Amino acid sequence: MEVTQVLLSAQAVDSTVRKHAEETLNQFQEQNLPGFLLSLSGELASDEKPVESRKLAGLILKNALDAKEQHRKYELVQRWLSLDVAVKSQIKVCLLQTLSSPVPDARSTASQVIAKVAGIELPKKQWPELIGSLLTNINQVPPHVKQATLETLGYMCEEVVPEVVDQDQVNKILTAVVQGMNANEGNNEVRLAATQALYNALGFAQANFSNDMERNYIMRVVCEASLSPEVKIRQAAFECLVSIGSIYYEKLASYIQDIFNITSKAVREDVEPVALQAIEFWSSICDEEIDILDEYGGDFTADSEVPCYYFVKQALPALVPMLLETLLKQEEDQDQDESAWNLAMAGGTCLGLVARTVGDDIVPLVMPFIEENITKPDWRQREAATYAFGSILEGPSPDKLMPIVNVALNFMLSALTKDPSSHVKDTTAWTLGRIFEFLHGSTVETPIITPANCQQIITVLLQSMEDAPNVAEKACGAIYFLAQGYEDVDSSSPLTPYFQAIVQSLLIATHREDAGESRLRTAAYETLNEVVRCSTDETTHLILELAQVIMRELHKSLEAQKLSSDEKEKQNELQGLLCGCLQVIIQKLGASDGTKFAFLQYADQIMNLFLRVFASRSATVHEEAMLAIGALAYTTGPDFTKYMPEFYKYLEMGLQNFEEYQVCAVTVGVMGDICRALEDKILPYCDGIMTQLLKDLSSNQLHRSVKPPIFSCFGDIALAIGENFEKYLMYVMPMLQSAAELSAHTSGADDEMIEYTNLLRNGILEAYSGILQGFKNSPKTQLLIPYAPHILQFLDIIYMKKDMDDVVMKTAIGVLGDLADTLGSNAGSLIQQSQSSKEFLNDCLSSDDHLIKESAEWAKLAITRAISV
Amino acid sequence: MHHHSHGVTSPPPPPPQQTQSTYKPQWPTDTPRVGFFTHLQSNPAAAERSINRWLHTISVRPFKRPAISDQQKRRDISLQRQAQNRRDAQHQARCLASTILSLQPAQYEPAEPDHQLELELELGLELQSEIECEEQRQDLRDIDDVRQASRLKGAEARRWFAKQLMLPEWMIDVPERLNTDWYVFARPAGKRCFVVSSNGTTISRLRNGSMLHRFPSALPNGARTSNNSNSGQSYCILDCIFHEPDQTYYVIDMVCWAGMSLYECTTEFRFFWLNSKLVETGACNAPSTYHKFRFSTIPIYNCDHEGLNVAYTGPVPYVKDGLLFCNKHAHYQSGNTPLMLVWKDENCSQYVIDTDGKGQVPNQQQVVLELLVDGKLATSDDPPVIFGCLNGDFIQKRKRILHYLGKPNRARPFADSYSKVVFQYTVRHSPLRIEHIYASISLSSEEGNKISDLDMAG
């Protein structure tokens, strides 16, 4: 088949032409996959063909090898592996051949496809000759081929995990890459491709970094590249340095002085993209040291895998002045630009990290800068001084900061009212927020906010809420942390006298014409939420009033019609915020019996509003409304039944929302709330819900993160409807079993996978737990007996794998108890025979984790009973 | 790698800024023109990664922003709440039902305390009180788990708890395998009671269900203290003897602990649990603001020769009132049980022979029996042992042995058990002596040597 024309048509502007071409390609793929892939690879390899069709051919090839969704990806991998070897090798020949093409787009596309194939085949020990054939003659080939080869190596290193490439090949790759980076490499494109490839290959260089000689060489080449005349190369080299800083922190001691010189020169003299990376190097060193010191836990004798070399502390006297200089390089409009990222911002961020790393030591180094600049006529100097002050508020001890803050507070309050510069006011309000965030609250011994200054602080902040949107937004933030500091007060909050005024000002801020700028409206609602969360019983009546206000707002927003698309978007955003606010209010008022009943008189009204909100198309709005409904169900309890007939369709809709999977995830969570509220009254809706949940699980489209909560939801439903769950067993149990098998045999390749596996296991176990408990004391208990061996086997396997997190451990030991509790002597003997139950139980009994221990004690009781019956 | 060794050399000064070359990095844009089939859509994650590879370090650091958005916070709070609610629901399910007490309609429904009569009691029963009791019994039957029971108040609680204590039979002959299957300990003299901690308070109730003390304690959920992390579900029920002289609750058994029922657990396990858990809570510490009475465990011995000897003669910090023998494999059950036995003689108890209301030993043995609807007089055993029938004929025939003495003390809810009647009888005539028990142990331990030691699994 002649694919060129079809591939071109598939990119046509005319949608009928395009559709037809897509269908043709689809048919071709379905009828003859090997032929399809061969044609595509041939198309990509042929220099006769137009670049557009070659690119698309490569892209389709790539997409035939990989997908975002885990299951789909797995299918594609299996499909490729089962292809005829001859076909695969022919495709691979075409791909490798394309790397020599004079057309850059073709080369680049091919290198990505090669990386995908490598990602599938290298872990299976297939295509062993790949790296060898890429590297043959690397020094003899023309520069464009060399560049494409290095790029391919870079992509490949991104696709595969280091374990699948043996050291010998790693050595070859690194040799080629480092040679390509070398200063005597005449071709800049080659040198850039090599530097970028090194960035991905660094993870493979563990052994090489342990060897002094090789490490020295790599470091020298990276440092040299960081001085290349070519900006892109310098930037890529600094990115390598940043990455080395985090991967090989413990190997940096002998280079840190040189790196400091290079980075500080770049920060002071180089173009912004490079200077930003140079600052980022120090930020990432701070990240490392913060983590290490965190593990030390303040106890310097404690163990950490990596020792702290205190690079930041050593560099402090030179590092801090360098960062302070950057603070003076603000851009005029940076406060209005959401995506702005410049030297001053990066420098201040790094300064904040340095403060967290070294604590008190930073204070004397920064104070002179603040004192010198804070009253200067140039706004840049005042802003830089304020920003410096705000940046160092997290890290140093309250003892060190308190005297300074007490003096500064008045100055800040006055600057916030009087400073002519909006920049300065913005940073001042932000700094006040930081003061409250870190130095105000129940843990701080001497309060910053006293009866004497409380009123003044609040007056100034409320005034600032009328300032420019960016300033008002920061003032909201300051109130947010001011309220948060009182979250632990028992019955009486110092904010109570100002509660009404604060709420009023926040509501006014939400109504400002320009509330859409600098996310002011969002900040105002978020602050309102925090003020509500942290309020005490003294202001309950005001929150009830607020509930009505917010409901009116939501009603008003729902009434608005004939909106432009821009207005529609704003309306959606507002509805989301209002639902979020109502959610917080419901939770607050629902938390105690006294307020709950007062609030419940509005339940019907509020539920009506939520149902109307679902008419909106926005995912965020659906998510917020769902969350609020969950809170409502929790508060109303069984009374929620009356809303089910109307609400059900939206529940179903949420569960069907594969595309906006967060909505689906939130809906699944709310299902749990509803199960617990309705208990067996949910029964009439279960057929529909279960069908939908089972569909969700089988779907390849649904984001995998939603699947563990769906399993948990099975448990919620089973617990709610008890033995009525019987009819779903034949669907649910096999699904749980196969998911359990999958999760039991997944080896955690990376942290993300380990985390997901744990989530999945927890979901599966929660399902088992709910089902077992749901059937307890029912005559139908015996239906579960056949599943018991498998459940125990699953527990055995995950216990022996030793990679459970605490949450899974707690759930797992609970399931062991549930088995014994529900199945009694039927499970007792199985448990006694199981390989590791006893050991597992003992492990959990001696756990430090309170919840694990509690579950284990319960399980022990249940097992003892089951055995002694 | 084969290359030369170089240290990191001081790099040359950076060259002057040059104009950017026209070269653009070849990260191909993945997305073809609009509307290619959805399943072929490029991998956005990978594309994002490719882009972020060169931007990643720039976009991740928030500027003048809290680390977490309020929306995320709301989501997190919701998830936490849902997880907590799920935990609570599970916990509740786990504590439910498996702890059903023996409140199923018994084959034989014992009469309420009010129906109890000593032989001299006038026979007229008030119809009204009978109906009332019927209703109450109905209510109580709905309470099918101790969690609910722990929340009962007032009269209901009284009635419920009056039925729950496990009551020892009196040892009228020595059980077999005493040395292997039984524990022994010296019973403190005092008021037998249930101690219930829940909802931040602790209440002790006497055998008849009436309240002895309401007080804060260090038991789980036994006081309103801020560091009490137990959920509302958490509660404890302990079987205790309140010992007046040192104002201490001696815990002789554990029925529920931290929301978990130990009914249906063996004595062996309950004692193990009791001894490991009670001290952990600080309940055995000296009284303080949040802990009004001291609790104490009791040294419990295997009932071999040595154990019996220590229990019988060894010093204890309390006034002894006989020895209690507990079968290791027994579950906790309400009412009389032959798997817990009490025995006493003058060496280990001041009250071997029952005293009357004035503390005097009466000349004749007194017995409290229950008057059944059909006029029969029964012991508190289940099934009851019928000692006679309140009709003229019975009274005539047995007049020599049984005498009506009057209404029992209202605080005594139960008729005597058969074993008590017999024990009291033998005490007056030919008591079971400690030597008999020692002898029985020696005898069975000889036999026991032959039998392989069967121990409990688990």
Interface residues (C-beta under 8 A of the other chain):
Chain A: A10 Q11 V13 S15 R18 K19 E22 N26 K55 L56 L59 I60 K62 N63 D66 A67 K68 R72 P104 D105 R107 S108 T109 Q112 E151 E158 N171 L174 T175 V178 N188 E189 L192 Q196 Y199 N200 N208 M213 E214 N216 Y217 M219 R220 C223 E224 S226 L227 S228 P229 E230 V231 K232 R234 Q235 A236 E239 V242 S254 Y255 D258 I262 K265 A266 E269 D270 V271 L276 Q277 E280 S283 S284 A340 W341 M345 A346 T349 D426 T427 W430 E437 K474 G477 Y480 T522 Y525 E526 N529 E530 G580 Q583 V584 Q587 T620 E624 L627 G630 A631 Y634 V666 G669 G672 D673 R676 S712 G715 D716 L719 E766 S769 G770 Q773 G774 K776 N777 G814 G817 D818 D821 Q832 H850 L851 E854 E857 W858 L861 A862 I863 T864 R865 I867 S868 V869
Chain B: M1 H2 H3 H4 S5 H6 G7 V8 T9 S10 P11 P12 P13 P14 P15 Q17 Q18 Q20 S21 Y23 P25 Q26 W27 P28 D30 P32 R33 G35 F36 F37 H39 L40 Q41 S42 N43 P44 A45 A46 R49 R53 W54 T57 I58 S59 R61 F63 K64 P66 S69 D70 Q71 R74 R75 I77 S78 L79 R81 Q82 N85 R86 R87 A89 Q90 A93 R94 L96 A97 S98 I100 S229 A258 M260 S261 L262 E264 C265 T266 F269 H329 H331 M456 A457 G458
